[in-house]
């Protein structure tokens, strides 16, 4: 943590490129995984991650380690950039799966896989239609695998509010997708 604070301090004071590179390398894989789990497209995820780190570098002068850890601050930027991506690309997200990646050995498994991807896309569209705080809670819980206390810290919300938003969201998802959910798991 001390090394991280030294890197941040060097970036804030002098714009040190080597320190910025080290800081980005430290978090790149973790942030990429978080973004990729939500976008499911390698190149698009890389573009969004690049935007996250550009935004991080542009605003690092405002970072204050007394308010939050750097990781927490970076995930806040990342979550907002992912939400922005989905907001800007909501029509484009309705894409057809690239079947070139599949070897169709088992037609039944292939069909189930496609149906699950379609359901996931509809679920993400539903999540993207919600208020920003609910989206943030969902994304941090599901894709970053944060605990409720961690989410509360990232979003500057009471833990009880985070839990309540999350469980309300789960209830609304179950209601919205009950037909698909029950059909998928009846067989």
Secondary structure, 3 states (H helix, E strand, C coil): CHHHHHHHHHHHHHCCHHHHHHHHHHHHHHHHHHHHHHHCCHHHHHHHHHHHHHHHHHHHHHCCCCCCCHHHHHHHHHHHHHHHHHHHCCCCCCCCCCHHHCCCCCHHHHHHHHHHHHHHHHHHHHHHCCCHHHHHHHHHHHCCCCCHHHHHHHHCCCHHHHHHHHHHHHHHHHHHCHHHHHHHHHC
